Amino acid sequence: MGGFIPNSPVGKLQLLFNQMQFSKRSCVNPTSLITSLWIDTTTTQQDAQEFSKLFLNLLEDKLSLQTDTTVSTMVYDQFRGKYEYVTRCSKCQKESSSPSAFYELDLSLGSKSDVTLDECLAEFLHEEKLEGTYQYFCENCSSKQNATRSIRLRHLPAILNIQFLRFVFDRKTGLKKVSSMVHFPFVVEMSNYVKTQGVEPSSLIYDLSAVLIHRGPSAYSGHYIAHIKDPATGTWYKFNDEVVQKIEGTNFKLGIEEDLEDSKKGRAGAKVTKGSHGSSNAYMLVYSRRDAAKPESAPACPTTPSLSDPCSVLPPWVQTTIFNENENFEAWTRDTASLKVNH
């Protein structure tokens, strides 16, 4: 392979990202990263939601050790939001709050067969009444009182991850998949959902940048497909394991395959309004805040690791590794083509 190969998960992630960006191969094998995380894929199964939480926590812990603050706070600045659990006494109106950080908003789909993202957010933030045996002990009143409890969003990150609770526990069958059709917009204004203390929230416009689809009828099996938008060009791509396809046109359908199968089985397809998308298999959504810095188009891979090349911003060991891998791949391609000609 050639070049220095890191041992840490962060180093392997850095190399994997650069391989995906600059390798001349059509796909890259992530086994080295998975191995560094001590995940045995033959015995351990993590869904996308579980892996996302654990991995972001790992990255935050590792990067926080860096002396460069732009690096040490990278995960915190980009992905971490804040909300509060607020309990308000119905008698004296005194509130008590418990702050909490989040990497993603976990939204229930409820019992409806057709819901919108707005409805899911409203359900997540709705006030719950604490009455009867669930009364709240108010320290101000020195007694149990009726109260309300809710979640208040205080700060949203630049990258907002939304997870739909597709897999829920059923007493009879165990885990089951909720196949409700969920409608989500390509652009969402989040300022109405954020409660800032004493300050009117400014505009918080988020653009849809990725959708993860879970194909399959069961919580115990299935297949994930990612749809990701290139932030530099606005072009959408479909990532299905090693197959990556550019999604042509503006009226594209994200993860529509399983939805079409459902309609063939007699399930009526819900009408999708303009500017939004609907899917019964959407599992995770990623929204990017519009005022966040957008990356420039990536430079082409260098043919030689030269410091005069735009890719010189990469660490020298990455340049060398990518260069050697591309050289080996091109040699293998020539040898394979030669064998085909001779036979």
PEPEJO-V973605 format. One record per residue. N is the residue number from 1. RES is the residue in one letter. OMEGA is omega in degrees with one decimal (999 if undefined). NEAR is the number of other C-alpha atoms within 8 Angstrom. Layout:
BEGIN
n->{N/N}
res->{RES/RES}
omega->{OMEGA/OMEGA}
near->{NEAR/NEAR}
END
This chain:
BEGIN
n->{1/2/3/4/5/6/7/8/9/10/11/12/13/14/15/16/17/18/19/20/21/22/23/24/25/26/27/28/29/30/31/32/33/34/35/36/37/38/39/40/41/42/43/44/45/46/47/48/49/50/51/52/53/54/55/56/57/58/59/60/61/62/63/64/65/66/67/68/69/70/71/72/73/74/75/76/77/78/79/80/81/82/83/84/85/86/87/88/89/90/91/92/93/94/95/96/97/98/99/100/101/102/103/104/105/106/107/108/109/110/111/112/113/114/115/116/117/118/119/120/121/122/123/124/125/126/127/128/129/130/131/132/133/134/135/136/137/138/139/140/141/142/143/144/145/146/147/148/149/150/151/152/153/154/155/156/157/158/159/160/161/162/163/164/165/166/167/168/169/170/171/172/173/174/175/176/177/178/179/180/181/182/183/184/185/186/187/188/189/190/191/192/193/194/195/196/197/198/199/200/201/202/203/204/205/206/207/208/209/210/211/212/213/214/215/216/217/218/219/220/221/222/223/224/225/226/227/228/229/230/231/232/233/234/235/236/237/238/239/240/241/242/243/244/245/246/247/248/249/250/251/252/253/254/255/256/257/258/259/260/261/262/263/264/265/266/267/268/269/270/271/272/273/274/275/276/277/278/279/280/281/282/283/284/285/286/287/288/289/290/291/292/293/294/295/296/297/298/299/300/301/302/303/304/305/306/307/308/309/310/311/312/313/314/315/316/317/318/319/320/321/322/323/324/325/326/327/328/329/330/331/332/333/334/335/336/337/338/339/340/341/342/343}
res->{M/G/G/F/I/P/N/S/P/V/G/K/L/Q/L/L/F/N/Q/M/Q/F/S/K/R/S/C/V/N/P/T/S/L/I/T/S/L/W/I/D/T/T/T/T/Q/Q/D/A/Q/E/F/S/K/L/F/L/N/L/L/E/D/K/L/S/L/Q/T/D/T/T/V/S/T/M/V/Y/D/Q/F/R/G/K/Y/E/Y/V/T/R/C/S/K/C/Q/K/E/S/S/S/P/S/A/F/Y/E/L/D/L/S/L/G/S/K/S/D/V/T/L/D/E/C/L/A/E/F/L/H/E/E/K/L/E/G/T/Y/Q/Y/F/C/E/N/C/S/S/K/Q/N/A/T/R/S/I/R/L/R/H/L/P/A/I/L/N/I/Q/F/L/R/F/V/F/D/R/K/T/G/L/K/K/V/S/S/M/V/H/F/P/F/V/V/E/M/S/N/Y/V/K/T/Q/G/V/E/P/S/S/L/I/Y/D/L/S/A/V/L/I/H/R/G/P/S/A/Y/S/G/H/Y/I/A/H/I/K/D/P/A/T/G/T/W/Y/K/F/N/D/E/V/V/Q/K/I/E/G/T/N/F/K/L/G/I/E/E/D/L/E/D/S/K/K/G/R/A/G/A/K/V/T/K/G/S/H/G/S/S/N/A/Y/M/L/V/Y/S/R/R/D/A/A/K/P/E/S/A/P/A/C/P/T/T/P/S/L/S/D/P/C/S/V/L/P/P/W/V/Q/T/T/I/F/N/E/N/E/N/F/E/A/W/T/R/D/T/A/S/L/K/V/N/H}
omega->{178.2/179.3/179.8/178.3/-177.4/178.3/-176.0/176.7/-179.1/178.1/178.9/176.0/177.2/179.6/-179.1/178.5/-179.9/174.7/178.8/-177.3/-168.6/179.9/176.9/174.1/179.8/178.2/-176.5/-179.5/-177.3/-174.5/-178.2/178.1/-178.6/179.4/-179.2/178.7/180.0/176.2/177.5/-174.9/179.0/-177.6/-176.0/176.8/176.9/174.1/-173.7/-178.8/-179.5/-179.2/-179.4/-178.9/-177.9/-176.3/178.3/175.1/178.2/-179.6/-179.7/179.4/-176.6/-177.1/-179.7/179.5/-179.0/179.7/178.2/-175.0/177.2/177.4/-174.3/-179.4/-173.9/-178.4/179.3/-176.0/-172.9/-167.7/-170.9/175.9/-178.7/169.2/-179.2/166.9/-173.5/175.0/-177.6/178.0/-178.7/-178.5/-176.5/178.9/178.0/-178.1/169.4/-175.3/177.9/-177.1/178.8/177.0/178.2/172.5/179.9/174.9/-179.9/-173.5/176.6/176.8/177.9/-176.8/-179.8/177.3/-176.3/-177.2/175.8/176.2/178.5/179.6/178.6/177.7/179.1/178.1/179.2/-174.7/-173.2/179.5/176.9/-180.0/176.8/-175.8/177.9/-179.9/-178.8/-179.8/-176.5/177.2/-178.8/179.8/179.7/179.2/-177.9/179.1/176.4/-177.5/169.2/-176.8/173.1/179.1/-179.1/174.9/175.6/175.8/-179.8/-177.9/176.7/-178.6/178.0/177.1/-176.5/177.5/177.8/-179.0/174.6/-178.9/-178.9/-175.7/-177.9/-178.1/176.5/-175.3/-176.9/-172.5/-174.8/178.5/175.3/179.4/175.6/-174.2/178.5/172.5/179.5/-179.4/-179.9/-175.8/174.2/176.6/-179.6/176.6/-172.3/-174.7/-179.8/-177.8/-175.5/178.8/178.7/-174.7/174.7/-177.6/176.0/-179.0/177.0/-178.7/178.5/-177.9/-179.6/177.2/177.5/-177.9/177.2/176.2/175.9/-178.0/171.1/178.3/179.8/-175.4/-170.9/175.4/-175.5/178.7/179.7/-173.5/-179.6/174.8/-178.8/173.0/-172.4/179.2/173.8/-175.7/-178.6/-175.1/-176.5/-179.5/178.9/177.7/177.6/-178.5/-179.7/-172.3/-175.9/-179.0/178.4/-177.9/173.3/179.3/-174.6/174.5/-178.8/-178.6/-176.6/179.9/-178.7/175.6/-173.4/-172.4/-177.8/178.8/177.7/177.4/179.1/-178.0/177.3/-179.0/175.5/179.7/-177.0/179.1/-179.5/179.2/-178.6/-178.9/180.0/179.8/179.3/178.8/178.3/179.6/175.3/-178.7/178.2/-173.1/177.9/173.8/174.8/177.4/179.3/179.4/-171.9/-178.5/178.1/-177.9/177.7/179.9/174.8/177.0/-176.2/176.7/178.0/-179.4/179.4/175.1/173.5/179.8/-176.5/-179.7/179.1/-178.4/177.0/-179.3/179.5/175.5/177.9/175.9/-178.0/-178.5/177.5/178.1/-178.0/-178.9/179.9/179.7/-178.9/177.7/179.5/176.7/179.7/-179.5/179.3/177.1/178.3/179.2/179.1/-179.7/179.6/178.4/179.6/178.6/179.5/179.4/-177.7/-179.6/999}
near->{6/7/10/8/6/6/7/7/9/8/9/14/9/8/9/11/8/11/10/9/7/9/12/6/7/6/7/9/5/7/6/8/11/9/9/11/7/6/8/7/6/4/5/7/5/7/6/6/9/8/9/8/9/8/8/10/8/8/10/13/8/9/11/9/7/9/6/6/8/6/10/13/11/11/11/8/9/9/13/13/12/12/13/12/12/12/11/11/14/9/7/7/7/7/8/7/8/7/8/8/8/9/11/11/8/8/12/10/13/5/4/7/7/9/12/9/10/6/8/13/9/8/9/9/9/8/8/7/8/11/10/6/4/6/11/11/8/10/6/6/7/7/7/9/12/13/14/12/12/11/12/11/12/11/9/10/11/10/10/13/12/12/12/11/11/10/9/9/8/8/5/4/7/7/10/11/10/9/8/11/12/13/13/9/10/9/9/8/9/10/10/7/6/12/9/10/4/4/5/5/9/5/7/9/12/12/11/12/12/11/14/12/12/11/10/8/7/8/9/5/7/10/7/9/13/11/13/11/10/10/9/8/6/7/9/11/12/12/12/9/6/8/7/9/7/8/9/6/5/4/4/7/6/8/12/8/6/10/12/8/8/9/10/7/6/6/7/5/6/7/4/8/6/4/7/10/12/10/12/9/13/13/12/12/13/12/13/12/13/8/5/7/4/6/6/5/6/5/6/6/7/9/5/5/11/7/7/5/8/7/11/12/5/7/7/8/8/12/12/12/13/13/12/11/11/11/8/9/10/8/8/8/8/8/8/8/8/8/8/7/6/5/4}
END
